[in-house]
Amino acid sequence: MVSIDEFIIVSSNYVPGYEIVRTHGFVYGLTVRSRGVGGQIGAGIRSMFGGEIKEYVQMMAHSRDEAIERVIEHAKDMGANAIISARFDSNDISDIMQEILVYGTAVTAQQVG
């Protein structure tokens, strides 16, 4: 379970210790990132020698964080305090662009006991 500023996100269909009292519906957060020229050059050089390409790791981590922030805002706008069944998806849009999507079900979860 991830709690970001009192907002709960889980990949399961339930939140341990909570009861789902209302389902608000499907929510998503999306971002598209372009690999900048500097990052491409650095990544190209690193790819020749093998190993982790830190420029892309940093870009993807930032993209995931941004997508999570957006899905939380979407859920809050619907009146939810949690997201269940959360998933990530990622696709290439072109040779230099990457899409990151976070989606799930917005719910109101109430702590039991």
C-alpha positions as CSV (number, residue, x, y, z in Angstrom):
1,M,0.0,0.0,0.0
2,V,1.3,3.4,-1.0
3,S,0.0,6.5,0.9
4,I,0.8,9.8,-0.7
5,D,-0.3,12.7,1.5
6,E,-3.1,10.6,3.0
7,F,-4.2,9.3,-0.4
8,I,-4.1,5.5,-0.7
9,I,-3.1,3.6,-3.8
10,V,-3.0,-0.2,-4.0
11,S,-2.6,-2.7,-6.8
12,S,-5.0,-5.1,-5.1
13,N,-8.8,-5.0,-5.3
14,Y,-9.1,-4.0,-1.7
15,V,-7.3,-1.9,1.0
16,P,-6.2,-4.0,4.0
17,G,-7.9,-2.6,7.1
18,Y,-10.4,-0.5,5.1
19,E,-13.9,-1.0,3.7
20,I,-14.8,0.3,0.3
21,V,-17.9,2.4,0.9
22,R,-18.3,4.0,-2.5
23,T,-16.9,3.4,-6.0
24,H,-16.4,6.5,-8.0
25,G,-15.2,5.0,-11.3
26,F,-12.2,4.6,-13.6
27,V,-9.4,7.1,-13.3
28,Y,-6.1,7.7,-15.1
29,G,-3.0,9.8,-15.1
30,L,-1.0,10.2,-18.3
31,T,2.2,11.9,-19.4
32,V,4.3,11.8,-22.6
33,R,8.0,12.5,-22.5
34,S,10.4,13.2,-25.3
35,R,14.0,12.1,-25.0
36,G,16.0,15.3,-25.3
37,V,19.0,15.5,-27.6
38,G,21.5,15.6,-24.7
39,G,19.9,12.5,-23.1
40,Q,19.9,10.7,-26.5
41,I,23.6,11.4,-27.1
42,G,24.6,10.3,-23.5
43,A,22.4,7.2,-23.8
44,G,23.8,6.4,-27.2
45,I,27.3,6.5,-25.9
46,R,26.4,4.4,-22.9
47,S,24.5,1.8,-25.0
48,M,27.7,1.1,-26.9
49,F,29.4,-0.1,-23.7
50,G,26.4,-1.8,-22.1
51,G,25.0,-1.3,-18.7
52,E,22.3,0.9,-17.2
53,I,21.3,4.0,-19.1
54,K,20.8,6.5,-16.3
55,E,19.4,9.3,-18.4
56,Y,16.5,7.1,-19.4
57,V,16.0,5.7,-15.8
58,Q,15.8,9.3,-14.5
59,M,13.3,10.3,-17.2
60,M,11.1,7.3,-16.6
61,A,11.1,7.8,-12.8
62,H,10.1,11.4,-13.2
63,S,7.4,10.4,-15.7
64,R,5.9,7.8,-13.4
65,D,5.8,10.3,-10.5
66,E,4.0,12.8,-12.7
67,A,1.5,10.2,-13.9
68,I,0.8,9.2,-10.3
69,E,0.3,12.8,-9.3
70,R,-2.2,13.2,-12.2
71,V,-4.2,10.0,-11.4
72,I,-4.5,11.2,-7.7
73,E,-5.8,14.6,-8.9
74,H,-8.3,12.9,-11.2
75,A,-9.5,10.7,-8.3
76,K,-9.7,13.6,-5.8
77,D,-11.8,15.6,-8.4
78,M,-14.2,12.7,-8.3
79,G,-14.4,12.8,-4.4
80,A,-12.3,9.7,-3.8
81,N,-9.7,9.1,-1.1
82,A,-8.1,6.0,-2.6
83,I,-7.4,4.1,-5.8
84,I,-7.6,0.3,-6.0
85,S,-6.5,-2.0,-8.8
86,A,-3.8,0.5,-9.8
87,R,-1.6,-0.4,-12.8
88,F,1.1,1.2,-14.9
89,D,1.4,1.0,-18.7
90,S,4.1,2.3,-20.9
91,N,4.3,2.6,-24.7
92,D,6.6,4.2,-27.3
93,I,4.9,6.8,-29.4
94,S,7.8,7.3,-31.7
95,D,11.6,6.8,-31.6
96,I,12.0,9.7,-29.2
97,M,8.7,9.8,-27.2
98,Q,7.4,7.6,-24.4
99,E,3.9,7.4,-22.8
100,I,3.4,6.5,-19.2
101,L,-0.1,5.8,-18.0
102,V,-1.4,5.0,-14.5
103,Y,-4.9,3.8,-14.1
104,G,-7.3,2.2,-11.6
105,T,-10.6,2.6,-9.8
106,A,-11.3,5.6,-7.6
107,V,-13.0,4.7,-4.3
108,T,-13.9,6.1,-0.9
109,A,-12.2,3.8,1.6
110,Q,-13.1,3.9,5.3
111,Q,-10.8,2.5,8.0
112,V,-12.4,-0.5,9.8
113,G,-12.4,-0.4,13.6
